């Protein structure tokens, strides 16, 4: 991975706050979470892996929008070369209020998923569904999981038994080939927002499926698991 850039300039304070919120949610699930930061034109994509057997992606615009100073242009040129895996916690602490972002030192031992990202191009739109439908599916799955897990007798309520119930529920189909786990992840990561009239777009590329929600993307791989 190319790590030549040492700093980025985000489009502004709002972008900085959005990225900070995304990283904070990842860290709630895993205090040692890693993220892969990849440049794409005038934006960077920050990939994470919450504990739902999915990948998540938050795209953050780079700035400034107007004519760049010489220093700003240097940052823009460097941003085009960014592809690095770092600690989510270190990246969160590196975000300045003004939108500047000093990239942390790359992780010495990258986790398996960071070398197995979905393609950037070649995605085909297969359909749209209301955000309200996505949230309803997630809430129904959560309620079903809680009811089934609580119904297991105490002497049989092992981690394996609970995990089997979770897998059965989250692997159920949602629509357009997506499993319910995609809806669960989108809600847990606050990608759905408050506008229930909004829509989410489903796209496919080979064995990959993605749910592009208003405030982030959830990516799943069809078959026998994310890394299979």
MOHU-V413195 format. One record per residue. N is the residue number from 1. SS is DSSP state (H for helix, E for strand, - for the rest). PSI is psi in radians with two decimals (none if undefined). Layout:
n ss psi
N SS PSI
N SS PSI
This chain:
n ss psi
1 - 2.45
2 - 2.26
3 - 0.53
4 - -0.65
5 - 2.42
6 - -0.20
7 E 2.65
8 E 2.79
9 E 1.92
10 E 2.90
11 - -0.31
12 - -3.01
13 H -0.61
14 H -0.75
15 H -0.69
16 H -0.75
17 H -0.70
18 H -0.79
19 H -0.72
20 H -0.71
21 H -0.73
22 H -0.84
23 H -0.66
24 H -0.73
25 H -0.69
26 H -0.71
27 H -0.41
28 H -0.58
29 H -0.57
30 - 1.90
31 - -0.30
32 - 0.42
33 - 2.50
34 E 2.70
35 E 2.63
36 E 2.18
37 E 2.11
38 E 2.21
39 E 2.54
40 E 1.59
41 - -2.11
42 - 0.31
43 E 2.86
44 E 2.55
45 E 2.31
46 E 1.91
47 E 2.45
48 E 2.99
49 - 1.58
50 - 2.96
51 - 0.92
52 - 0.24
53 - 0.73
54 - 2.90
55 E 2.62
56 E 2.68
57 E 2.20
58 E 2.13
59 E 2.30
60 E 2.24
61 E 2.48
62 E 2.73
63 - -3.02
64 - 2.86
65 - -0.45
66 - -2.93
67 - 2.31
68 - 2.52
69 - 3.00
70 H -0.74
71 H -0.74
72 H -0.68
73 H -0.63
74 H -0.74
75 H -0.70
76 H -0.72
77 H -0.71
78 H -0.63
79 H -0.56
80 - -0.25
81 - 0.05
82 - 2.25
83 E 1.70
84 E 2.51
85 E 2.18
86 E 2.95
87 E 2.31
88 H -0.66
89 H -0.75
90 H -0.68
91 H -0.69
92 H -0.79
93 H -0.28
94 H -0.14
95 E 2.14
96 - 2.72
97 - -0.52
98 - 0.01
99 - -0.09
100 E 2.60
101 E 1.89
102 E 2.03
103 - 2.31
104 - 2.97
105 - 2.38
106 - 2.59
107 - 2.42
108 - -0.70
109 - 1.73
110 - 2.53
111 - 2.83
112 H -0.71
113 H -0.48
114 H -0.32
115 H 0.21
116 - 1.07
117 - 2.72
118 - 2.87
119 - 2.69
120 - -0.54
121 - 3.01
122 - 0.22
123 - 2.42
124 E 2.29
125 E 2.27
126 E -0.26
127 E 3.06
128 E 2.70
129 E 2.61
130 E 2.53
131 H -0.65
132 H -0.64
133 H -0.67
134 H -0.81
135 H -0.68
136 H -0.74
137 H -0.71
138 H -0.80
139 H -0.67
140 H -0.71
141 H -0.73
142 H -0.79
143 H -0.72
144 H -0.76
145 H -0.80
146 H -0.76
147 H -0.78
148 H -0.68
149 H -0.71
150 H -0.39
151 H -0.21
152 - 2.24
153 - 2.56
154 H -0.72
155 H -0.24
156 H 0.04
157 - 1.33
158 - 2.91
159 H -0.69
160 H -0.70
161 H -0.74
162 H -0.68
163 H -0.64
164 H -0.73
165 H -0.78
166 H -0.79
167 H -0.74
168 H -0.71
169 H -0.85
170 H -0.31
171 - -0.08
172 - 2.58
173 E 2.46
174 E -1.24
175 E 2.75
176 - 0.50
177 - -0.15
178 E 2.46
179 E 2.81
180 H -0.45
181 H -0.48
182 H -0.70
183 H -0.74
184 H -0.80
185 H -0.73
186 H -0.70
187 H -0.78
188 H -0.55
189 - 0.13
190 - 0.60
191 - -0.23
192 - -0.49
193 - -2.95
194 - -0.27
195 - 1.68
196 - -0.24
197 - -0.14
198 - 2.92
199 E 2.71
200 E 2.54
201 E 2.38
202 E 2.28
203 E 2.76
204 E 2.61
205 E 1.83
206 - -2.19
207 - 0.06
208 E 2.49
209 E 2.50
210 E 2.51
211 E 1.89
212 E 1.71
213 E 2.99
214 - -0.51
215 - 0.43
216 E 2.99
217 E 2.42
218 E 2.31
219 E 2.32
220 E 2.75
221 E 2.19
222 - 2.67
223 - -2.46
224 - 0.57
225 - 2.90
226 - -0.71
227 - 0.18
228 - none
